[in-house]
Amino acid sequence: MALNKLRQLDQNSLGVTLPKDDLRIDGLLNESGELRGEHYVHIRHIEEGEWKIELLDERYS
């Protein structure tokens, strides 16, 4: 199991990194390994210690 560190981004938010290999599989990266276009995700708290991140389709961009 890969572990990802929760990081302080600013006073009001935190962030976690997503592995590029996983993003590449979903076609979100270009040939240079950079994010292709803009994408939006929905992050939902399921229960204590469990979160779900869902990539929204193009109609939200």
C-alpha positions, 0 to 999 in steps of 0.5 A: 500500500502506497502512503501519501502525505497530507500537507498544509497548503495555506491557512484554510486548506490541506492537500494530498498528492495523487500518484502520476501513474494513476492519473496517467492511466485515466488519461489526465496527463499529457506526453510530458507528464503534465496535467492535461487541461482543467479537471474538477473533483468532488471530495466527500467524507464517508466516515471517520478516516475514509474519504472518496474523491471522484473525477467529475465529467466535462460538463463541470469544467 
